Amino acid sequence: MRAFNYCRPTSYGEAFHWLAGADQLVVPVAGATDLIPRIRDGLLRPDVVLDIKDLPDMRALTPTDGRLTSGEGVPPGLYVGAAVRMNELARSELVSSRWGVLAMAAASMGNEQVRNRATIGGNICTASPAADTAPALYVLEAAVCIKGPDGDRTVAIADFFAGPRKNALHRGELVVGLTIPQPPEGSIGHFEKLSRRKAGDLSIVSVAALAVRTDAGYRWRLALGAVGPTPLRSPESEAILSESLTDEAIDRAAASAYGCCCPISDIRSGLEYRQAMVINLTRHAIHAVMAQMPTP
Ligand SMILES: Cc1cc2nc3c(=O)[nH]c(=O)nc-3n(C[C@H](O)[C@H](O)[C@H](O)COP(=O)(O)OP(=O)(O)OC[C@H]3O[C@@H](n4cnc5c(N)ncnc54)[C@H](O)[C@@H]3O)c2cc1C
């Protein structure tokens, strides 16, 4: 593997100083589970790898009433620092208490070794359509907190994914964390993934469903991964399910999910199989949520 320099800044000033260097390629790294294979395979040739894990609040996993320990303002809900690892999310009682769909997605990722290193920031920054936390973050309507030399900004998760391996970051910017609104009490989420093997493989199709509790019943959100250039929501399926949960409505919702996908064939699956699995997995996710609803 080609040699590179490694640095581990502890302040954003130092990090942005490195990232501004015009004469060398400086690439951020967190868990390195995606970056190192890319460097090894010659797809990327950084001069400097900039480890972001020691930057302030990168490891924060905390309910927020609007303020971080650093004093920075964020919306109420859950704050997840970009360098929080998959196993931390999967095993957190806090995350499971209200944001269980995210804990399920994190638990489904890779294998034990990968989950011990891979971070949520790295997962979304790869902008892979198959990034497993993405459908969960889509239904939770998370926002991505970004810091750059010109200041801070926040981008809705659905706007962060710009295409295969393309994200909304400008040159020199870092993802510092995500804010996730708290779903109302009684909301129910589920994440479902199909891959070639039970562990250590990317999704052929993934589905996240969230039934958001309202006074009148539930408002549904449904998102899919690995079946388009970016993860996507299926608004028509959501409207159908929010209206009715009969067998006929569930079939129509699954058919609508199929309709909004544009999958491709790749090494993990042919196109036709993927399309068929969108319908199966969507139905499965809906039934899994319904099974947790209190009986009237
Ligand atoms: C064996 C194996 C199995 C895998 N299985 C899965 C799976 O089941 N599901 C899945 O979704 N993924 C899987 N992956 C892919 C990968 O592990 C995940 O995408 C992981 O979450 C990446 O996180 P990381 O912290 O390791 O990212 P890194 O490798 O550190 O970084 C990934 C990319 O994001 C950039 N980056 C990282 N953090 C930041 C930041 N804060 N700001 C700006 N840019 C940043 C880096 O520059 C790099 O381009 C697998 C990988 C392996 C090797």
The ligand as an SDF file (V2000), in Angstrom:
LIG
                    3D

 53 58  0  0  0  0  0  0  0  0999 V2000
  -16.0640   -6.4340    5.7230 C   0  0  0  0  0  0  0  0  0  0  0  0
  -16.8770   -5.1740    5.5560 C   0  0  0  0  0  0  0  0  0  0  0  0
  -18.2590   -5.2690    5.6850 C   0  0  0  0  0  0  0  0  0  0  0  0
  -19.0440   -4.1380    5.5310 C   0  0  0  0  0  0  0  0  0  0  0  0
  -20.3950   -4.2570    5.6770 N   0  0  0  0  0  0  0  0  0  0  0  0
  -21.1870   -3.1620    5.5870 C   0  0  0  0  0  0  0  0  0  0  0  0
  -22.5930   -3.2770    5.7780 C   0  0  0  0  0  0  0  0  0  0  0  0
  -23.1400   -4.3540    6.0530 O   0  0  0  0  0  0  0  0  0  0  0  0
  -23.3370   -2.1470    5.6510 N   0  0  0  0  0  0  0  0  0  0  0  0
  -22.7920   -0.9420    5.3530 C   0  0  0  0  0  0  0  0  0  0  0  0
  -23.5140    0.0380    5.2610 O   0  0  0  0  0  0  0  0  0  0  0  0
  -21.4550   -0.8000    5.1720 N   0  0  0  0  0  0  0  0  0  0  0  0
  -20.6350   -1.8770    5.2800 C   0  0  0  0  0  0  0  0  0  0  0  0
  -19.2820   -1.7550    5.1000 N   0  0  0  0  0  0  0  0  0  0  0  0
  -18.7160   -0.4550    4.6870 C   0  0  0  0  0  0  0  0  0  0  0  0
  -18.1670    0.4070    5.8610 C   0  0  0  0  0  0  0  0  0  0  0  0
  -17.7480   -0.4050    6.9240 O   0  0  0  0  0  0  0  0  0  0  0  0
  -19.2000    1.3800    6.4080 C   0  0  0  0  0  0  0  0  0  0  0  0
  -19.6680    2.2540    5.4060 O   0  0  0  0  0  0  0  0  0  0  0  0
  -18.6890    2.1940    7.6060 C   0  0  0  0  0  0  0  0  0  0  0  0
  -19.7690    2.7500    8.3200 O   0  0  0  0  0  0  0  0  0  0  0  0
  -17.7260    3.2850    7.2240 C   0  0  0  0  0  0  0  0  0  0  0  0
  -17.3840    3.9780    8.4030 O   0  0  0  0  0  0  0  0  0  0  0  0
  -15.8850    4.2780    8.8070 P   0  0  0  0  0  0  0  0  0  0  0  0
  -15.9030    5.0510   10.0650 O   0  0  0  0  0  0  0  0  0  0  0  0
  -15.0590    3.0340    8.8080 O   0  0  0  0  0  0  0  0  0  0  0  0
  -15.4710    5.2070    7.5630 O   0  0  0  0  0  0  0  0  0  0  0  0
  -14.0170    5.5450    7.0090 P   0  0  0  0  0  0  0  0  0  0  0  0
  -13.4860    4.3730    6.2490 O   0  0  0  0  0  0  0  0  0  0  0  0
  -13.1590    6.1190    8.0710 O   0  0  0  0  0  0  0  0  0  0  0  0
  -14.4140    6.7210    6.0030 O   0  0  0  0  0  0  0  0  0  0  0  0
  -15.2920    6.4860    4.9090 C   0  0  0  0  0  0  0  0  0  0  0  0
  -15.3540    7.7440    4.0180 C   0  0  0  0  0  0  0  0  0  0  0  0
  -15.9780    8.8060    4.6970 O   0  0  0  0  0  0  0  0  0  0  0  0
  -15.0730    9.9120    4.8770 C   0  0  0  0  0  0  0  0  0  0  0  0
  -15.3360   10.3910    6.2450 N   0  0  0  0  0  0  0  0  0  0  0  0
  -15.3850    9.6230    7.3650 C   0  0  0  0  0  0  0  0  0  0  0  0
  -15.7790   10.3670    8.4190 N   0  0  0  0  0  0  0  0  0  0  0  0
  -15.9570   11.6210    7.9520 C   0  0  0  0  0  0  0  0  0  0  0  0
  -16.3860   12.8460    8.5660 C   0  0  0  0  0  0  0  0  0  0  0  0
  -16.7300   12.9110    9.8560 N   0  0  0  0  0  0  0  0  0  0  0  0
  -16.4750   13.9600    7.7860 N   0  0  0  0  0  0  0  0  0  0  0  0
  -16.1510   13.8880    6.4580 C   0  0  0  0  0  0  0  0  0  0  0  0
  -15.7550   12.7660    5.8210 N   0  0  0  0  0  0  0  0  0  0  0  0
  -15.6710   11.6410    6.5590 C   0  0  0  0  0  0  0  0  0  0  0  0
  -13.6900    9.3660    4.6180 C   0  0  0  0  0  0  0  0  0  0  0  0
  -12.8260   10.3510    4.0850 O   0  0  0  0  0  0  0  0  0  0  0  0
  -13.9760    8.2650    3.6220 C   0  0  0  0  0  0  0  0  0  0  0  0
  -14.0840    8.8020    2.3330 O   0  0  0  0  0  0  0  0  0  0  0  0
  -18.4560   -2.8710    5.2430 C   0  0  0  0  0  0  0  0  0  0  0  0
  -17.0510   -2.7860    5.1300 C   0  0  0  0  0  0  0  0  0  0  0  0
  -16.2670   -3.9210    5.2950 C   0  0  0  0  0  0  0  0  0  0  0  0
  -14.7800   -3.7920    5.1750 C   0  0  0  0  0  0  0  0  0  0  0  0
  1  2  1  0
  2  3  1  0
  2 52  2  0
  3  4  2  0
  4  5  1  0
  4 50  1  0
  5  6  2  0
  6  7  1  0
  6 13  1  0
  7  8  2  0
  7  9  1  0
  9 10  1  0
 10 11  2  0
 10 12  1  0
 12 13  2  0
 13 14  1  0
 14 15  1  0
 14 50  1  0
 15 16  1  0
 16 17  1  0
 16 18  1  0
 18 19  1  0
 18 20  1  0
 20 21  1  0
 20 22  1  0
 22 23  1  0
 23 24  1  0
 24 25  2  0
 24 26  1  0
 24 27  1  0
 27 28  1  0
 28 29  2  0
 28 30  1  0
 28 31  1  0
 31 32  1  0
 32 33  1  0
 33 34  1  0
 33 48  1  0
 34 35  1  0
 35 36  1  0
 35 46  1  0
 36 37  1  0
 36 45  1  0
 37 38  2  0
 38 39  1  0
 39 40  1  0
 39 45  2  0
 40 41  1  0
 40 42  2  0
 42 43  1  0
 43 44  2  0
 44 45  1  0
 46 47  1  0
 46 48  1  0
 48 49  1  0
 50 51  2  0
 51 52  1  0
 52 53  1  0
M  END
$$$$
